[in-house]
Amino acid sequence: MRSILHNPWIANQGARTGMKQDKAVLTLALLLAPFCLPNIATAQSAKPTADQNIQLSVFGAASGDYTGLSGGRNLSVTAGADLALAPWHGTRPTLELRGTYPMDKGKIVAQKDVLGGLRLDFLLGRRVHPYGDFLFGRGQMNYGSTCHTSNGTVSGYEDIFNGSCYQVSASYIYSPGAGFDYDLSNHFVIKIDGQYQQWGTVPTASGKLHSTLGSIGLVYRFGKLGMP
């Protein structure tokens, strides 16, 4: 029994048999690799998708503001930030916050506001990305025309219906709008934007005011969150 166990010929045969089995397993693994690796890669890349689909961007723009009050106009600066969420059925919901401040206030009224809301981008698979939005917030009007009062002429806006003189008023704002972004690169984008604003609690016959703004500016997109 001892001589059989230590026989060199038997040991070599066992080694050769083991090597043949190892080669067969290795060959089978190499043949199956092209089919298995894509599935593994897909599973690994699918894990952080939710994080990678969230993207932050900031923008600045020059805005022309037709105030809607006695032909007043402002030249303003608009700035804001967008947080784009995961795509949904060919669109991309985006949370937006923006503010507008008048640089040239005109002679009638200067309007400034801070708005926030939802934007919906339409994914066309091109450089151009059209969108629609609905924003809500608060705004302030500083009146620059003149009022005739018992104390003389003062700066403000005169309500012809009750004779009151308004110098400043604040109001809520509803603002539907639309526009498009044009990609210059992965990070830099040109923005064309238009907004229609309804102001409430203002010194007009209806107590409301309708303004329109057109803006052109530049967007900077940061890298997608969750990516290096």
BAMARTI-186986 format. One record per residue (C-alpha): residue number from 1; x, y, z; residue in three letters. Coordinates in steps of 0.25 Angstrom, whole numbers, plus 2048, in hexadecimal, padded with zeros to 3 digits. Each point is the difference from the previous one (the first is absolute). Layout:
% residues N
PT   k   x   y   z   r
PT NUM   X   Y   Z ALA
...
//
This chain:
% residues 228
PT   k   x   y   z   r
PT   1 800 800 800 MET
PT   2 80B 80A 803 ARG
PT   3 807 7FD 7F3 SER
PT   4 7F3 803 7F8 ILE
PT   5 7FE 80D 807 LEU
PT   6 80E 805 7FE HIS
PT   7 801 7FB 7F2 ASN
PT   8 806 80C 7F7 PRO
PT   9 7F8 7FB 7F3 TRP
PT  10 7F3 801 808 ILE
PT  11 803 80D 805 ALA
PT  12 803 806 7F3 ASN
PT  13 7F4 7FA 7FA GLN
PT  14 7F7 807 80B GLY
PT  15 807 80D 7FD ALA
PT  16 7FE 7FF 7F1 ARG
PT  17 7F1 7FD 802 THR
PT  18 7FF 80C 80A GLY
PT  19 807 809 7F6 MET
PT  20 7F6 7FC 7F5 LYS
PT  21 7F4 803 809 GLN
PT  22 806 80E 803 ASP
PT  23 802 802 7F1 LYS
PT  24 7F2 7FC 7FD ALA
PT  25 7FA 809 80B VAL
PT  26 809 80C 7FB LEU
PT  27 7FB 7FE 7F2 THR
PT  28 7F2 7FF 804 LEU
PT  29 801 80D 808 ALA
PT  30 807 808 7F4 LEU
PT  31 7F4 7FB 7F7 LEU
PT  32 7F6 805 80A LEU
PT  33 807 80D 804 ALA
PT  34 7FA 809 7F4 PRO
PT  35 7F2 7FC 804 PHE
PT  36 802 802 80F CYS
PT  37 808 80D 800 LEU
PT  38 7F6 809 7FA PRO
PT  39 7F5 7FC 80A ASN
PT  40 80A 803 80B ILE
PT  41 804 80D 7FB ALA
PT  42 7F1 804 7FE THR
PT  43 7FD 7FC 80E ALA
PT  44 80B 808 806 GLN
PT  45 7FD 80C 7F8 SER
PT  46 7F1 7FF 803 ALA
PT  47 803 802 80F LYS
PT  48 803 80F 800 PRO
PT  49 7F7 804 7F5 THR
PT  50 7F6 808 809 ALA
PT  51 80C 808 805 ASP
PT  52 806 803 7F3 GLN
PT  53 7F3 805 7FA ASN
PT  54 7FF 80B 80A ILE
PT  55 807 80D 7FB GLN
PT  56 802 80E 805 LEU
PT  57 802 80C 7F7 SER
PT  58 800 80F 802 VAL
PT  59 7FD 80B 7F7 PHE
PT  60 801 810 7FE GLY
PT  61 7F8 808 7F5 ALA
PT  62 7FD 80E 7FC ALA
PT  63 7F1 802 800 SER
PT  64 7F7 80A 7F9 GLY
PT  65 7F4 802 809 ASP
PT  66 7F3 807 7FA TYR
PT  67 7FA 803 80E THR
PT  68 7F1 801 7FB GLY
PT  69 7FE 80D 808 LEU
PT  70 7FF 80D 7F7 SER
PT  71 80A 7FB 7F6 GLY
PT  72 80B 7FF 80A GLY
PT  73 80C 7F7 7FD ARG
PT  74 80C 7FB 807 ASN
PT  75 80E 7FB 7FC LEU
PT  76 803 7F5 80A SER
PT  77 809 7F5 805 VAL
PT  78 7FA 7F2 802 THR
PT  79 808 7F5 807 ALA
PT  80 7FC 7F2 805 GLY
PT  81 803 7F1 802 ALA
PT  82 7FA 7F4 7FB ASP
PT  83 800 7F2 806 LEU
PT  84 7FD 7F6 7F5 ALA
PT  85 7F9 7F3 804 LEU
PT  86 800 7F2 7F9 ALA
PT  87 7FA 800 7F2 PRO
PT  88 7F1 7FB 800 TRP
PT  89 7F9 7FC 7F3 HIS
PT  90 808 809 7F6 GLY
PT  91 800 80C 80A THR
PT  92 809 804 80B ARG
PT  93 7FA 807 80D PRO
PT  94 808 80B 805 THR
PT  95 7FF 808 80D LEU
PT  96 803 80F 7FE GLU
PT  97 803 80C 808 LEU
PT  98 803 80E 7FA ARG
PT  99 800 80E 803 GLY
PT 100 7FF 80D 7F8 THR
PT 101 806 80E 804 TYR
PT 102 7FE 80D 7F7 PRO
PT 103 80D 807 7FC MET
PT 104 7F9 80A 7F8 ASP
PT 105 7F3 803 807 LYS
PT 106 7FA 809 7F6 GLY
PT 107 7F7 80C 804 LYS
PT 108 7F3 7F9 804 ILE
PT 109 802 7F4 809 VAL
PT 110 80C 7F6 803 ALA
PT 111 7FC 7F2 802 GLN
PT 112 808 7F5 808 LYS
PT 113 7FC 7F2 804 ASP
PT 114 805 7F2 805 VAL
PT 115 7F9 7F4 7FA LEU
PT 116 800 7F1 801 GLY
PT 117 7F9 7F5 7FA GLY
PT 118 800 7F4 7F6 LEU
PT 119 806 800 7F2 ARG
PT 120 7FE 7F5 7F6 LEU
PT 121 80B 7FD 7F5 ASP
PT 122 7FC 7F9 7F3 PHE
PT 123 80B 7F6 7FD LEU
PT 124 802 800 7F1 LEU
PT 125 80E 7FA 7FF GLY
PT 126 806 80D 7FA ARG
PT 127 808 80C 804 ARG
PT 128 7F3 808 802 VAL
PT 129 7F7 7FD 80C HIS
PT 130 7F3 807 801 PRO
PT 131 7F8 801 80D TYR
PT 132 7F4 806 807 GLY
PT 133 7FF 804 80E ASP
PT 134 7F7 805 80B PHE
PT 135 805 809 80B LEU
PT 136 7FB 807 80C PHE
PT 137 805 80A 80A GLY
PT 138 800 80E 805 ARG
PT 139 804 80D 7F9 GLY
PT 140 802 80F 804 GLN
PT 141 7FC 80C 7F8 MET
PT 142 807 80E 802 ASN
PT 143 7F9 80B 7F9 TYR
PT 144 808 80B 7FA GLY
PT 145 7F5 809 7FA SER
PT 146 7FA 80C 807 THR
PT 147 7F4 802 809 CYS
PT 148 7F9 80D 802 HIS
PT 149 7FC 801 80F THR
PT 150 7FC 80B 80A SER
PT 151 80E 800 804 ASN
PT 152 805 803 7F1 GLY
PT 153 806 7F6 7F6 THR
PT 154 807 7F4 805 VAL
PT 155 806 7F3 7FA SER
PT 156 7F6 7F5 7FE GLY
PT 157 7F4 7FB 7F8 TYR
PT 158 7F3 806 801 GLU
PT 159 7F3 7F8 801 ASP
PT 160 7F6 808 7F7 ILE
PT 161 7F5 7F8 806 PHE
PT 162 802 804 80F ASN
PT 163 80B 80B 7FF GLY
PT 164 809 7F7 808 SER
PT 165 80F 802 7FE CYS
PT 166 808 7F3 800 TYR
PT 167 810 800 801 GLN
PT 168 802 7F1 803 VAL
PT 169 7F7 7F4 7FF SER
PT 170 802 7F1 802 ALA
PT 171 7F8 7F5 7F9 SER
PT 172 800 7F1 7FD TYR
PT 173 803 7FC 7F2 ILE
PT 174 7FC 7F4 7F7 TYR
PT 175 809 7FE 7F4 SER
PT 176 7FF 7F6 7F5 PRO
PT 177 80B 800 7F6 GLY
PT 178 807 7F9 7F5 ALA
PT 179 80E 800 7F9 GLY
PT 180 80B 7F8 7FB PHE
PT 181 80F 7FC 804 ASP
PT 182 80A 7FE 7F5 TYR
PT 183 80C 7F8 803 ASP
PT 184 80E 806 7FD LEU
PT 185 807 7F5 807 SER
PT 186 7FE 7F6 80C ASN
PT 187 800 80C 80A HIS
PT 188 7FD 80D 7F9 PHE
PT 189 7F2 803 7FA VAL
PT 190 7F9 80C 7FA ILE
PT 191 7F2 803 806 LYS
PT 192 7F4 807 7F9 ILE
PT 193 7F5 802 80A ASP
PT 194 7F2 807 800 GLY
PT 195 7F7 801 80C GLN
PT 196 7F2 806 802 TYR
PT 197 7FD 805 80E GLN
PT 198 7F3 803 807 GLN
PT 199 802 809 80C TRP
PT 200 7F5 802 80A GLY
PT 201 7FD 80B 80A THR
PT 202 805 80C 7F7 VAL
PT 203 7FA 80E 7FE PRO
PT 204 7F8 7FD 7F3 THR
PT 205 7F1 7FF 7FE ALA
PT 206 800 7F1 800 SER
PT 207 80A 7FF 80C GLY
PT 208 809 7F7 7F7 LYS
PT 209 80B 803 7F6 LEU
PT 210 806 7F8 7F5 HIS
PT 211 80F 801 7FC SER
PT 212 808 7F9 7F6 THR
PT 213 80F 7FD 800 LEU
PT 214 80A 7FB 7F5 GLY
PT 215 80E 7FC 804 SER
PT 216 80C 7FB 7FA ILE
PT 217 80C 7FA 808 GLY
PT 218 80A 7F6 803 LEU
PT 219 7FE 7F3 808 VAL
PT 220 80B 7F8 806 TYR
PT 221 7FE 7F1 803 ARG
PT 222 807 7F9 80B PHE
PT 223 804 7F1 7FF GLY
PT 224 7F5 7F7 803 LYS
PT 225 7FF 7FD 80F LEU
PT 226 805 7F2 804 GLY
PT 227 80B 800 7F5 MET
PT 228 80F 803 801 PRO
//
